[in-house]
Amino acid sequence: MDITKTTYFLCLEYRDSSVRVTVSEKNNPVVPVPV
């Protein structure tokens, strides 16, 4: 799994809705790195 692509996806989700990011983190424990 590409970490860069995953991080970018999480960033978009975070900007779209914080709640969606929370759910994503529960399903996929990936720490979002601020770009």
PDB file of N, CA, C, O and CB in Angstrom:
ATOM      1  N   MET A   1       0.848  -1.196   0.000  1.00  0.00           N
ATOM      2  CA  MET A   1       0.000   0.000   0.000  1.00  0.00           C
ATOM      3  C   MET A   1       0.887   1.251   0.000  1.00  0.00           C
ATOM      4  O   MET A   1       1.832   1.365   0.780  1.00  0.00           O
ATOM      5  CB  MET A   1      -0.961   0.003   1.236  1.00  0.00           C
ATOM      6  N   ASP A   2       0.559   2.169  -0.885  1.00  0.00           N
ATOM      7  CA  ASP A   2       1.370   3.378  -0.969  1.00  0.00           C
ATOM      8  C   ASP A   2       1.008   4.339   0.158  1.00  0.00           C
ATOM      9  O   ASP A   2      -0.119   4.830   0.227  1.00  0.00           O
ATOM     10  CB  ASP A   2       1.186   4.059  -2.337  1.00  0.00           C
ATOM     11  N   ILE A   3       1.962   4.601   1.031  1.00  0.00           N
ATOM     12  CA  ILE A   3       1.698   5.465   2.188  1.00  0.00           C
ATOM     13  C   ILE A   3       1.436   6.908   1.747  1.00  0.00           C
ATOM     14  O   ILE A   3       0.607   7.603   2.333  1.00  0.00           O
ATOM     15  CB  ILE A   3       2.883   5.420   3.173  1.00  0.00           C
ATOM     16  N   THR A   4       2.147   7.345   0.718  1.00  0.00           N
ATOM     17  CA  THR A   4       1.965   8.721   0.244  1.00  0.00           C
ATOM     18  C   THR A   4       0.544   8.933  -0.238  1.00  0.00           C
ATOM     19  O   THR A   4      -0.096   9.930   0.098  1.00  0.00           O
ATOM     20  CB  THR A   4       2.959   9.046  -0.881  1.00  0.00           C
ATOM     21  N   LYS A   5       0.053   7.986  -1.029  1.00  0.00           N
ATOM     22  CA  LYS A   5      -1.309   8.105  -1.559  1.00  0.00           C
ATOM     23  C   LYS A   5      -2.331   8.027  -0.427  1.00  0.00           C
ATOM     24  O   LYS A   5      -3.331   8.745  -0.434  1.00  0.00           O
ATOM     25  CB  LYS A   5      -1.584   7.000  -2.606  1.00  0.00           C
ATOM     26  N   THR A   6      -2.074   7.153   0.542  1.00  0.00           N
ATOM     27  CA  THR A   6      -2.992   7.019   1.678  1.00  0.00           C
ATOM     28  C   THR A   6      -3.033   8.311   2.483  1.00  0.00           C
ATOM     29  O   THR A   6      -4.103   8.771   2.881  1.00  0.00           O
ATOM     30  CB  THR A   6      -2.574   5.840   2.583  1.00  0.00           C
ATOM     31  N   THR A   7      -1.867   8.890   2.718  1.00  0.00           N
ATOM     32  CA  THR A   7      -1.799  10.136   3.484  1.00  0.00           C
ATOM     33  C   THR A   7      -2.533  11.244   2.756  1.00  0.00           C
ATOM     34  O   THR A   7      -3.264  12.020   3.373  1.00  0.00           O
ATOM     35  CB  THR A   7      -0.340  10.543   3.736  1.00  0.00           C
ATOM     36  N   TYR A   8      -2.343  11.322   1.446  1.00  0.00           N
ATOM     37  CA  TYR A   8      -3.004  12.354   0.645  1.00  0.00           C
ATOM     38  C   TYR A   8      -4.510  12.175   0.721  1.00  0.00           C
ATOM     39  O   TYR A   8      -5.255  13.150   0.826  1.00  0.00           O
ATOM     40  CB  TYR A   8      -2.527  12.306  -0.825  1.00  0.00           C
ATOM     41  N   PHE A   9      -4.957  10.924   0.666  1.00  0.00           N
ATOM     42  CA  PHE A   9      -6.386  10.626   0.745  1.00  0.00           C
ATOM     43  C   PHE A   9      -6.941  11.055   2.098  1.00  0.00           C
ATOM     44  O   PHE A   9      -8.029  11.625   2.174  1.00  0.00           O
ATOM     45  CB  PHE A   9      -6.643   9.123   0.512  1.00  0.00           C
ATOM     46  N   LEU A  10      -6.200  10.782   3.155  1.00  0.00           N
ATOM     47  CA  LEU A  10      -6.638  11.166   4.500  1.00  0.00           C
ATOM     48  C   LEU A  10      -6.712  12.686   4.618  1.00  0.00           C
ATOM     49  O   LEU A  10      -7.612  13.220   5.268  1.00  0.00           O
ATOM     50  CB  LEU A  10      -5.682  10.591   5.571  1.00  0.00           C
ATOM     51  N   CYS A  11      -5.768  13.376   3.991  1.00  0.00           N
ATOM     52  CA  CYS A  11      -5.780  14.840   4.042  1.00  0.00           C
ATOM     53  C   CYS A  11      -7.039  15.371   3.370  1.00  0.00           C
ATOM     54  O   CYS A  11      -7.675  16.293   3.881  1.00  0.00           O
ATOM     55  CB  CYS A  11      -4.516  15.426   3.365  1.00  0.00           C
ATOM     56  N   LEU A  12      -7.400  14.798   2.233  1.00  0.00           N
ATOM     57  CA  LEU A  12      -8.609  15.228   1.527  1.00  0.00           C
ATOM     58  C   LEU A  12      -9.837  14.932   2.366  1.00  0.00           C
ATOM     59  O   LEU A  12     -10.753  15.749   2.455  1.00  0.00           O
ATOM     60  CB  LEU A  12      -8.721  14.537   0.156  1.00  0.00           C
ATOM     61  N   GLU A  13      -9.850  13.761   2.980  1.00  0.00           N
ATOM     62  CA  GLU A  13     -10.986  13.391   3.829  1.00  0.00           C
ATOM     63  C   GLU A  13     -11.079  14.346   5.014  1.00  0.00           C
ATOM     64  O   GLU A  13     -12.173  14.748   5.411  1.00  0.00           O
ATOM     65  CB  GLU A  13     -10.852  11.927   4.323  1.00  0.00           C
ATOM     66  N   TYR A  14      -9.941  14.701   5.567  1.00  0.00           N
ATOM     67  CA  TYR A  14      -9.921  15.599   6.723  1.00  0.00           C
ATOM     68  C   TYR A  14     -10.485  16.971   6.352  1.00  0.00           C
ATOM     69  O   TYR A  14     -11.240  17.572   7.117  1.00  0.00           O
ATOM     70  CB  TYR A  14      -8.485  15.743   7.268  1.00  0.00           C
ATOM     71  N   ARG A  15     -10.113  17.448   5.183  1.00  0.00           N
ATOM     72  CA  ARG A  15     -10.616  18.749   4.734  1.00  0.00           C
ATOM     73  C   ARG A  15     -12.105  18.661   4.418  1.00  0.00           C
ATOM     74  O   ARG A  15     -12.847  19.629   4.590  1.00  0.00           O
ATOM     75  CB  ARG A  15      -9.834  19.239   3.497  1.00  0.00           C
ATOM     76  N   ASP A  16     -12.528  17.496   3.956  1.00  0.00           N
ATOM     77  CA  ASP A  16     -13.941  17.321   3.600  1.00  0.00           C
ATOM     78  C   ASP A  16     -14.788  17.174   4.853  1.00  0.00           C
ATOM     79  O   ASP A  16     -15.811  17.841   5.002  1.00  0.00           O
ATOM     80  CB  ASP A  16     -14.127  16.093   2.686  1.00  0.00           C
ATOM     81  N   SER A  17     -14.358  16.298   5.751  1.00  0.00           N
ATOM     82  CA  SER A  17     -15.122  16.089   6.981  1.00  0.00           C
ATOM     83  C   SER A  17     -14.263  15.377   8.018  1.00  0.00           C
ATOM     84  O   SER A  17     -13.706  14.313   7.748  1.00  0.00           O
ATOM     85  CB  SER A  17     -16.404  15.277   6.697  1.00  0.00           C
ATOM     86  N   SER A  18     -14.159  15.960   9.188  1.00  0.00           N
ATOM     87  CA  SER A  18     -13.327  15.392  10.247  1.00  0.00           C
ATOM     88  C   SER A  18     -13.864  14.046  10.714  1.00  0.00           C
ATOM     89  O   SER A  18     -13.099  13.158  11.089  1.00  0.00           O
ATOM     90  CB  SER A  18     -13.240  16.354  11.427  1.00  0.00           C
ATOM     91  N   VAL A  19     -15.181  13.904  10.688  1.00  0.00           N
ATOM     92  CA  VAL A  19     -15.799  12.663  11.147  1.00  0.00           C
ATOM     93  C   VAL A  19     -15.391  11.500  10.248  1.00  0.00           C
ATOM     94  O   VAL A  19     -15.141  10.397  10.734  1.00  0.00           O
ATOM     95  CB  VAL A  19     -17.331  12.802  11.181  1.00  0.00           C
ATOM     96  N   ARG A  20     -15.324  11.743   8.941  1.00  0.00           N
ATOM     97  CA  ARG A  20     -14.969  10.677   8.009  1.00  0.00           C
ATOM     98  C   ARG A  20     -13.543  10.208   8.253  1.00  0.00           C
ATOM     99  O   ARG A  20     -13.238   9.023   8.116  1.00  0.00           O
ATOM    100  CB  ARG A  20     -15.132  11.151   6.559  1.00  0.00           C
ATOM    101  N   VAL A  21     -12.678  11.140   8.614  1.00  0.00           N
ATOM    102  CA  VAL A  21     -11.288  10.783   8.906  1.00  0.00           C
ATOM    103  C   VAL A  21     -11.222   9.890  10.133  1.00  0.00           C
ATOM    104  O   VAL A  21     -10.464   8.922  10.175  1.00  0.00           O
ATOM    105  CB  VAL A  21     -10.430  12.046   9.117  1.00  0.00           C
ATOM    106  N   THR A  22     -12.027  10.230  11.130  1.00  0.00           N
ATOM    107  CA  THR A  22     -12.045   9.442  12.359  1.00  0.00           C
ATOM    108  C   THR A  22     -12.438   8.003  12.059  1.00  0.00           C
ATOM    109  O   THR A  22     -11.832   7.071  12.587  1.00  0.00           O
ATOM    110  CB  THR A  22     -13.010  10.057  13.384  1.00  0.00           C
ATOM    111  N   VAL A  23     -13.435   7.817  11.228  1.00  0.00           N
ATOM    112  CA  VAL A  23     -13.884   6.475  10.860  1.00  0.00           C
ATOM    113  C   VAL A  23     -12.791   5.762  10.080  1.00  0.00           C
ATOM    114  O   VAL A  23     -12.545   4.573  10.286  1.00  0.00           O
ATOM    115  CB  VAL A  23     -15.188   6.536  10.031  1.00  0.00           C
ATOM    116  N   SER A  24     -12.130   6.498   9.176  1.00  0.00           N
ATOM    117  CA  SER A  24     -11.070   5.907   8.367  1.00  0.00           C
ATOM    118  C   SER A  24      -9.919   5.446   9.248  1.00  0.00           C
ATOM    119  O   SER A  24      -9.340   4.384   9.015  1.00  0.00           O
ATOM    120  CB  SER A  24     -10.570   6.908   7.319  1.00  0.00           C
ATOM    121  N   GLU A  25      -9.588   6.236  10.251  1.00  0.00           N
ATOM    122  CA  GLU A  25      -8.487   5.877  11.140  1.00  0.00           C
ATOM    123  C   GLU A  25      -8.809   4.612  11.919  1.00  0.00           C
ATOM    124  O   GLU A  25      -7.923   3.800  12.186  1.00  0.00           O
ATOM    125  CB  GLU A  25      -8.181   7.023  12.103  1.00  0.00           C
ATOM    126  N   LYS A  26     -10.074   4.445  12.284  1.00  0.00           N
ATOM    127  CA  LYS A  26     -10.467   3.242  13.024  1.00  0.00           C
ATOM    128  C   LYS A  26     -10.318   2.011  12.134  1.00  0.00           C
ATOM    129  O   LYS A  26      -9.867   0.959  12.586  1.00  0.00           O
ATOM    130  CB  LYS A  26     -11.927   3.363  13.539  1.00  0.00           C
ATOM    131  N   ASN A  27     -10.699   2.154  10.865  1.00  0.00           N
ATOM    132  CA  ASN A  27     -10.589   1.035   9.929  1.00  0.00           C
ATOM    133  C   ASN A  27      -9.131   0.818   9.529  1.00  0.00           C
ATOM    134  O   ASN A  27      -8.656  -0.317   9.471  1.00  0.00           O
ATOM    135  CB  ASN A  27     -11.458   1.287   8.676  1.00  0.00           C
ATOM    136  N   ASN A  28      -8.425   1.917   9.255  1.00  0.00           N
ATOM    137  CA  ASN A  28      -7.022   1.833   8.862  1.00  0.00           C
ATOM    138  C   ASN A  28      -6.182   2.738   9.759  1.00  0.00           C
ATOM    139  O   ASN A  28      -6.124   3.949   9.549  1.00  0.00           O
ATOM    140  CB  ASN A  28      -6.844   2.223   7.373  1.00  0.00           C
ATOM    141  N   PRO A  29      -5.529   2.141  10.763  1.00  0.00           N
ATOM    142  CA  PRO A  29      -4.718   2.930  11.694  1.00  0.00           C
ATOM    143  C   PRO A  29      -3.505   3.562  11.016  1.00  0.00           C
ATOM    144  O   PRO A  29      -2.396   3.031  11.079  1.00  0.00           O
ATOM    145  CB  PRO A  29      -4.257   2.057  12.848  1.00  0.00           C
ATOM    146  N   VAL A  30      -3.731   4.702  10.368  1.00  0.00           N
ATOM    147  CA  VAL A  30      -2.630   5.392   9.697  1.00  0.00           C
ATOM    148  C   VAL A  30      -2.568   6.816  10.214  1.00  0.00           C
ATOM    149  O   VAL A  30      -3.569   7.533  10.210  1.00  0.00           O
ATOM    150  CB  VAL A  30      -2.804   5.371   8.147  1.00  0.00           C
ATOM    151  N   VAL A  31      -1.389   7.222  10.660  1.00  0.00           N
ATOM    152  CA  VAL A  31      -1.249   8.568  11.214  1.00  0.00           C
ATOM    153  C   VAL A  31      -1.146   9.588  10.083  1.00  0.00           C
ATOM    154  O   VAL A  31      -0.200   9.544   9.297  1.00  0.00           O
ATOM    155  CB  VAL A  31      -0.010   8.655  12.138  1.00  0.00           C
ATOM    156  N   PRO A  32      -2.104  10.501   9.993  1.00  0.00           N
ATOM    157  CA  PRO A  32      -2.077  11.523   8.942  1.00  0.00           C
ATOM    158  C   PRO A  32      -0.936  12.513   9.151  1.00  0.00           C
ATOM    159  O   PRO A  32      -0.835  13.146  10.201  1.00  0.00           O
ATOM    160  CB  PRO A  32      -3.409  12.271   8.897  1.00  0.00           C
ATOM    161  N   VAL A  33      -0.087  12.638   8.149  1.00  0.00           N
ATOM    162  CA  VAL A  33       1.057  13.541   8.264  1.00  0.00           C
ATOM    163  C   VAL A  33       0.727  14.869   7.593  1.00  0.00           C
ATOM    164  O   VAL A  33       0.376  14.896   6.413  1.00  0.00           O
ATOM    165  CB  VAL A  33       2.327  12.911   7.633  1.00  0.00           C
ATOM    166  N   PRO A  34       0.834  15.965   8.330  1.00  0.00           N
ATOM    167  CA  PRO A  34       0.526  17.293   7.759  1.00  0.00           C
ATOM    168  C   PRO A  34       1.483  17.642   6.635  1.00  0.00           C
ATOM    169  O   PRO A  34       2.700  17.579   6.807  1.00  0.00           O
ATOM    170  CB  PRO A  34       0.588  18.379   8.846  1.00  0.00           C
ATOM    171  N   VAL A  35       0.940  18.008   5.489  1.00  0.00           N
ATOM    172  CA  VAL A  35       1.792  18.321   4.333  1.00  0.00           C
ATOM    173  C   VAL A  35       2.015  19.825   4.257  1.00  0.00           C
ATOM    174  O   VAL A  35       2.706  20.302   3.356  1.00  0.00           O
ATOM    175  CB  VAL A  35       1.157  17.796   3.012  1.00  0.00           C
TER     176      VAL A  35
END
